[in-house]
Amino acid sequence: MKVKKEGQGKLFKNPLLEVFTKTNPVLHAVTYGGASMICASLNQLPLNSTLYLFPAGIFTWTLVEYLIHRFLFHIKESKFQYTIHGVHHEFPKDRERLMMPPLPGSILVCLFYGFWYQFLGNYTPLFMCGFLTGYLGYTFIHYMVHAWKPIPGIKFLWSHHLKHHNPAFEDKAFGVSTPLWDLLFGTMPTTKNSK
């Protein structure tokens, strides 16, 4: 697929459906920040539980982010793959598709909550608060990398993610918020990979 430096892909013929495939940073922050705050308000555990549940949620998000990006977003090219991620690789500068839109994202939040509840029970609200905070961190890093100039001190995040958009590394650099999982699972790009 040829990368286009400008423009926007069209996912649906129906203009109403097309609207639900786009978002912006403010709407994104309100949707997922609000979901994180709702989770925090559902907590009935002692405050000291946040010392491990909240960070555990953030840390777990980084692994889930890596796994989803590697094994779902990069499945064999198809209409489904193009809709959920391929359009981003074709139009990497499209600012309206750098973050998950609210409607499908809210459904996913509910599914993740239900999934974690099966294992964590009453610990789920604080864990999900951290998980969603990790998700917000990931999406804002992703947005910044594609829409802003590199920020001193965290330029390595730009370098790491933009390698993923290089055809020589499209099977590498799946981590956006951290390169940790790329290091651990052998998908860290190297100069050798590009030759």
N, C-alpha and C positions, 0 to 999 in steps of 0.2 A: 504494500500500500504506500502510495506517495504521500509524504508529509507536506501539509499545506501551512504556510506561515501566517496566513490570514483566512478569515471566513469562519463559517460554522457549518457543521454537518447537519443533515436533516434526518431525524430518526423515525418520524411518523408523518404520514400524509395528513392526518387529522390535526389541524392547528391547535385544538384544545389539548390533545395528548402531548403535542410538542411543547406546550407551555410547562407541563409537569416534568419535563426533562432538564429544566434549567433552574439555577438559583444564583444568589449573590451572597457575599460574606455576611451581611447584616441579617438576612433572613435565615441563613445557615446557623449563625450564632444564637439567634432567638430560638430556633427550633431545637437544636441539640443542647444548647446551654440550658434551655427551659426543661428539657427532658432530664438532664443531669440534676437540676435543682429539685425536680419532682421526686427523683430517686432519693436524694438526700433527705427530703421532707418525710419520706416513707420509713426512714430508719427508726427503729425502736431499740437499738442496741446502745450500750454505753459509749460515750464519746471516745474512750481509749481504743475502741475497735477500729477507728479511722486510721490508727497508726499502722495497721497492716492491710486492711481491706481496700482502702482508697488507693494506695500505691500498688497493691496487687492487681487491681483493676486496670490501672494505667499500663503496668508491665505486661499484663495478659493481652491488652489491646495491641501492643507492638507485635506480638507473635501472631495474633489473628490477622492483623494488617498484612504482614508478610505472607502468611498462608493464603489469604484470599487473593492477594495480588498475584502471587506465583501460580496457584493452582486453579483459580476460578477465572480471573481476568485474562489469563493467557492460555486458556484452553484453545483447541483447534479453531481457527477462524470460522465464524458463522454469523448469522444475523444476531443471535443472542450475544455472542462475544463482542460484536461491533457495537451493539446497543449499550452494553454495560461498561465497555472500556476501549474498544477499538476506535471509536469516534474520537476519544481523547488523544490517541496516538496519531491519528490523521490530522487533527486540529489542536495541537498542544497549547496554542495561545488563546483558545476560546475560553474566556474568563467565566462564562456562564455555565460551563461544564467541568469545572475543576473541583467541584464539591458535590456531594450527594444531594439531590433535590429533596425537599421536605416530605412529600407524600410517600415515595418508596422508602425513604430513610426512616420515617416514623414506623412503618410496618416492620422494617428490619430491627428497629430498637425493641419493639414488642416481642419479636421472635427471639432476639438475644436475651431479653429479660426472662422469658419463659424457659429458655435453654439453661441459663445459669441458675434459675430458681430450682430446677430439678436436682442440682448438686449442692447448692448453697443455702436453700431455704431462706430463713430470716436474715442471713448475711448478704442476700442479693442486693438490696437497695444501695448500701454503701459501696459494694463491689462495682455495681453498674454505674454509680456516680463517678468512680475512678475510670471505669472502662470508657464512658462517654467523654470524660475529660481527656483521656488519651486519644480518642477519636477526633475531638476538636483540635487538639494539638497537631495531629497528623494532617487534618484537612487544611489548617492554616499554614502549615509548613509547605504543603503541596501547592496551595494557592500562591504563597510568596515566591516559591521557586520558579513558577511559570509566569508570574505577573510582575515581579519586582526585580531590581538589581540585587546581587548578593549583599548580605549584611555581614560586616566584619565580625569575626568570632564564631560564626556558624556557616561560613562559606562552604565548608565540607559537605553540608546538606545539599547545596545547589549542585556541586560537582558530582556527588554520588547519584542523585536522582536524574540529572540530565544525561548521565552516562546510559541510563536505562532507555532513554529515548534515542540513543545512537544505535543504528541497526547492528553494529558490531557487538553490542552488549544487551540486546533486547531480551536475552535469557539470563540476565544478571541484574543486580542492583534492584531487587524488589522492595526492599525496605525504604520507606520515605522518612519516617520520623527517627529512625535509627538504622545504621548499617550493621548492628549487632547480629541479627539473624542471618544476613548475607555472609558474615564472617563464619558463623557457626555451621551453616548449611552448605557452604562452598559455592555460593553464588556471588561472591565479591568480584567485581570486575578488576582485571589487571591489565597492564600494558600487553602482556602476552596474549590475552584473549582477543585483542583487536587485530592481531596479525594473521 
